[in-house]
Amino acid sequence: MPTHAVGLDVPVEEVRSVLPRVRVGGYLLATGPGGAALLPDPPRPRWGRLGERRARRLARDLAVELAAPAWHLLDQPGITRATLVTPEGAAASLDWPARRVPPAEPRAPGPVRAERQAAHRAEWERCCARLATMAGRPEQGAALAGLGHDLAGPGDEPAPGGGRADGERLLAGLCELFGLPRQLVGQSLVDQAAAHGHGAVRFEGRG
């Protein structure tokens, strides 16, 4: 199932208290203790886009109001993406394309291919370390990097067929690392009329 949701490691009641001040409407899910999950409204049909900008606006409003990092999680055909927004309004994203990067390079000599893969992995690990630090969980940087590589097979070769791990599995792993509720994975108001599950609360954006 596609995912287009916002999550925070903040109690639901605290999130509920700031919803009158956010600019984008949607649903607050009943997740119980351990974080909050929200589904932002999709854009009007005439725009023909998924509405990542709107979701990030919601994430930014929540991060600033609650002084806590907020995540926008996206999973759709072709891409899985996690975008972190800090209380200061800074944002950074991590992408897992449907085809792993770097692709296999059968024509390159073995040492050259290994060198390129090592450079790519080092850059990936730096990006993951930076994102984990921005999220206030620097100790999770290595584990976050592992989400992008642990299913690739020996030597960081691309997974069979050039694909990558299932998007839901990747996002579920990220939720576990950063205290986000697992319920937000597989939910998207672009693909469903309302939130799945009981107890979801509707909220309206002020802009």
N, C-alpha and C positions, 0 to 999 in steps of 0.2 A: 504494500500500500504506500502511496506517496506520503511524504511528510512536509509540512509547511507550518512550523510552530515556533513559539518562543518559550524558553525555559529559564528559570532562575533557581539558585539554591537559597531560597527565601521562603519562610512560611506563607501559606496561602492567605491567611488573614492579613498579614502585612501587605501583601500584593493587592488584596481587595481594597485596602484603605486608600490606595493612590490611584485607583482606576478612574475616578472622576476627573483626573487631571491629564490623562493620556489622550493623544490625538487620533488614535486608530481604534475602532471598535472590534469586537470579537467575542470569544467565550473564554472564561476562566474555568479550567477543569477541576473537578473534585479529586484531588490526588492524595489527600491525607497528609500525614507528616512527611517531611523530607523534600521540600521544594515545591515550586509552582509551575504549572504549564498553561499556556495560553494559545489560542488559535486566532490569529488575526483575520479580519474580514478580507476577502479577495478584492481586487480592483473591479471596477465596473466592466462588464463584458466588452465594451467598445475598445478598451485598451489592449485586450488580447495578450496580456502578459501575466505572469504568476504573481507579481506584486512584491518582489523582494524588497524594494525600497520602502513600501508601506510597513512590512514586517520589521525592517531594521529601525524604522521610526518608532514603532511600538517598543522594540527592545531598548532603544536609546532613552525614551521617556521613562521606562521602568528603571533602567540602570541609574539614571540621574536622580529620580525621585527616591529610590531606595538605597542609593549609595552602595550598590552591589552589581557585580558583572551580570549581564544578561546575554543569552545565546539565541540566535536564530538558526534553526536546524532545517535544512532543505534536502529532500530526496525525491528526485524525479528521473525519468529516463535520460540517461546521458551524464548525470552529475549527482554527486552527493556533496553537500557543502555545510560547514559549520562556521558561523560568523559570530565572533565575540564582540560585544560592545561594553566598554568600561564606564564607570561612573563619571569619568571626565569627558566622555563622548568619543573617545578613540575607538576605532574598529579594526579588526583583522580577521581574515578568513582562511580556512583550510579546505582545500578541494580534494575529492577523490573522484577523478574522471572515470567514466565507464570503461575506458581503456587505460590501463596503468601507464604511468610515466616513470622512467623512460620506456618506450617500446623496445621489443627485442631488436637487435641489430645483427642479424646473422652474417652480414658481409664484413663487419668490422672484425679485425683480429681479436682473439680472446683477451689479451692484456688491455687493449684499447677499450673494449666493451666493459671489462671489469673496472677500469679506471673511471669511465663515465658513470657507471652504476654506483660506484663508491662516492663520487662527487655528488650525484643526485641524492643519495641517502644522507650524506652529511648536511646538505642544504635542507632536506626534509626535516631532519632532526633539529636543526637550528630554528626552523619555522615553528615546530611543535613546542620547543623549549620556550620560545618567545610568547606563544599563545598561552601556554600554561602559566607563565609568569604574569602575564597581563590579567589572567583569571584569578590570581592570588594563590595558585596551586603549583608552584615551580617544581615540586617533587613529582608531579604527574607528567612532566615533559617526556620522559623516556617511554612511559606506558602509552601516551598519546601517539608518539611516533610509531610504536609497535602496531597500532591499529591499522596503519597503512602498509605494513610490510609483513606482518606475521603470517599472512595467508598466501604469500607469493611463492613460497617454495625455496629450495636451496639457492644461495647466491643472489637473492633478490631478483631472480628471473621473473618475468611477468607470469601471472597465473595462467592456467590453460586457456587458450583462445584470446589471450591479451586482456582478459577482464580483471575485475577486482572483487573484493568481498562484497556480499550483499549489503546494500545501503542501510537497511534496517539494522543489521548486525553492527555495522560501523557506528551508527548513531546511538544504538543501545550501549555500546562500549563506552562512548564518550559520556553518556548520561551517568554511567556508573562511576567514571573517573571524577566527574565534577559535581556530583550531588544533585543531578537533575532527575525529575521523575520520568520513569520509563514510559508512562502512559502517553507522553507527547509523540512518541515515535509511531508512525503509521497513521497520523491524523492530519488532515488538511481541509480547510473550508473551500479550497478550489475544487476538490473532488467529492465533497460530501456536503449535504445541506446544513448539518448541525454537528455538534460534537458527539462522538460516540461515548457511551457510558452514562451513568446516572449522576445527577447533581451538578452538571455544568451550569455556570451562571453567565448570562448575557450581560455585556457592558457596551456602552456606546462611546465612541470617540468624540472629543470636543472640537475636532477640526477635520 
